Amino acid sequence: MGSRGEKEQLVAGIKEKIEKAKSVVIADYRGITVKEFTGLRAQMRKENVELKVYKNTLAKIAAEQSGVENLDEYLVGPTVWAFSMEDPTAGAKIVKEFARTHPNLVMKGGVLDKKGFGAKEAVALADLPSREALLGQVAGLLQAPITGLVRVLQGPINKFGYALEDYRKAQEKSA
């Protein structure tokens, strides 16, 4: 590697990415070709996810400096980091989907709210709906009671309108 100053600068950069990211997924990429890795990186870029490979020792130091706990056991062997900068589920979803056709890419764990987690939690994160989907679901839930309320309020108004119309017709007949 380089000098101590270069290493410190690299650790500071990793620490900054960990702190800025909405979530981080780490995976073992043994056996992934350069071409496959380039394709994965392109998919990540479309979703504003940064894909980086760091020395595990430097990444451990950066994680500790960021206050991330329980990550050491996942930083063994070749490790790629996926930093989701907008949607916390994006990196996990892409890694999980890519791993279906490239079984050499194996989720090890990740970071969410300064807490390290394992592969099982990383898969669970991938299975969550995206932020946009969740917002759509919440909007639907909020809209449903309003629609129901409008229908309930329209009922008496409609009945009143029908009664008025019946009264008008009765008046015409009697006149």
C-alpha positions in Angstrom: 0.0 0.0 0.0 1.3 3.5 0.4 2.5 5.6 3.3 0.8 5.9 6.7 -0.7 9.3 5.5 -2.3 7.7 2.5 -3.8 4.9 4.6 -5.2 7.4 7.0 -6.7 9.4 4.1 -8.2 6.2 2.7 -9.7 5.3 6.2 -11.2 8.7 6.4 -12.8 8.3 3.0 -14.3 4.9 3.9 -15.5 6.4 7.2 -17.2 9.2 5.4 -19.0 6.8 3.0 -20.2 4.7 5.8 -21.6 7.7 7.6 -23.3 9.2 4.5 -24.8 6.0 3.2 -28.4 5.1 4.0 -27.2 1.5 4.2 -24.2 -0.6 3.3 -24.1 -4.2 2.1 -20.9 -6.2 2.1 -20.4 -9.3 0.0 -17.8 -11.9 -0.9 -17.0 -11.5 -4.6 -14.6 -14.4 -5.1 -14.9 -15.9 -8.6 -16.6 -12.8 -10.2 -14.9 -11.8 -13.4 -13.9 -8.2 -14.2 -16.6 -8.1 -16.9 -19.3 -9.3 -14.4 -18.0 -6.9 -11.8 -18.2 -4.0 -14.3 -21.8 -5.0 -15.1 -22.7 -5.1 -11.4 -21.1 -1.7 -10.9 -23.1 -0.2 -13.8 -26.4 -1.5 -12.3 -25.4 0.0 -8.9 -24.6 3.3 -10.5 -28.1 3.6 -11.9 -29.6 3.3 -8.4 -27.0 5.7 -6.8 -25.2 2.9 -5.1 -21.4 3.0 -4.9 -19.5 -0.2 -5.2 -16.0 -0.3 -3.7 -13.3 -2.8 -2.7 -11.2 -2.0 0.3 -8.6 -3.9 2.4 -10.4 -5.4 5.3 -8.0 -4.0 7.9 -8.6 -0.4 6.7 -12.4 -1.0 6.4 -12.4 -2.4 10.0 -10.7 0.8 11.3 -13.1 3.0 9.4 -16.1 1.1 10.7 -14.8 1.4 14.3 -14.2 5.1 13.9 -17.8 5.5 12.5 -19.1 3.7 15.6 -20.3 0.7 13.7 -20.4 -2.4 15.9 -20.5 -6.2 15.1 -18.8 -6.0 11.7 -15.5 -7.7 12.2 -16.7 -11.3 11.6 -17.9 -10.3 8.1 -14.7 -8.7 7.0 -12.8 -11.8 6.1 -11.7 -12.7 2.6 -12.4 -10.6 -0.5 -15.1 -8.1 0.4 -16.9 -5.6 -1.8 -18.9 -2.8 -0.2 -22.2 -1.4 -1.7 -23.0 2.0 -0.3 -26.7 2.9 -0.9 -26.8 6.7 -1.0 -30.6 7.2 -1.4 -32.7 4.1 -1.1 -31.5 2.0 1.8 -32.7 -1.2 0.1 -31.2 -0.5 -3.3 -27.7 -2.1 -2.7 -29.1 -5.2 -1.1 -31.7 -5.7 -3.8 -29.1 -5.4 -6.6 -26.6 -7.7 -4.8 -29.4 -10.3 -4.2 -30.6 -10.1 -7.8 -27.1 -10.3 -9.2 -26.3 -13.3 -7.0 -29.2 -15.3 -8.6 -27.3 -15.5 -11.8 -23.8 -15.2 -10.3 -23.7 -17.5 -7.2 -20.1 -16.5 -6.5 -21.4 -13.2 -5.2 -22.4 -14.0 -1.6 -23.9 -11.4 0.8 -22.0 -11.4 4.1 -23.7 -8.6 6.0 -23.9 -4.9 6.1 -24.5 -1.7 8.1 -27.7 0.1 8.9 -28.0 2.9 11.5 -24.4 2.2 12.6 -25.1 -1.4 13.4 -23.5 -4.3 11.7 -25.7 -7.2 10.6 -25.3 -10.6 9.0 -26.3 -12.2 5.7 -29.8 -13.1 6.9 -30.6 -9.5 7.7 -29.0 -8.4 4.4 -31.4 -10.6 2.5 -34.3 -9.3 4.6 -33.2 -5.7 3.7 -33.3 -6.7 0.0 -36.8 -8.1 0.4 -38.2 -4.8 1.8 -40.1 -2.6 -0.6 -38.2 0.4 -1.9 -38.8 3.8 -0.4 -41.0 4.9 -3.3 -43.1 1.7 -3.0 -43.5 2.3 0.8 -44.6 5.9 0.2 -47.1 4.7 -2.4 -48.5 2.2 0.1 -48.8 4.9 2.8 -50.5 7.3 0.4 -52.9 4.5 -0.5 -53.6 3.8 3.2 -54.2 7.5 3.8 -56.4 7.9 0.8 -58.6 4.9 1.5 -60.2 6.4 4.7 -60.8 9.7 2.9 -62.5 8.0 0.0 -64.7 6.1 2.5 -65.5 9.3 4.4 -66.5 11.0 1.1 -68.9 8.2 0.3 -70.4 8.3 3.8 -70.9 12.0 3.6 -72.3 11.8 0.1 -74.9 9.3 1.3 -77.1 11.7 3.3 -76.6 14.4 0.7 -77.8 12.0 -2.1 -80.8 10.9 0.0 -81.7 14.5 0.7 -81.4 15.2 -3.1 -83.7 12.3 -3.9 -86.2 13.4 -1.3 -86.2 16.9 -2.7 -86.7 15.5 -6.2 -89.6 13.3 -5.0 -91.2 16.3 -3.2 -90.8 18.4 -6.4 -92.5 15.7 -8.4 -95.3 15.4 -5.9 -95.9 19.1 -6.0 -96.1 19.1 -9.8 -98.7 16.3 -9.7 -100.8 18.1 -7.1 -100.7 21.4 -9.0 
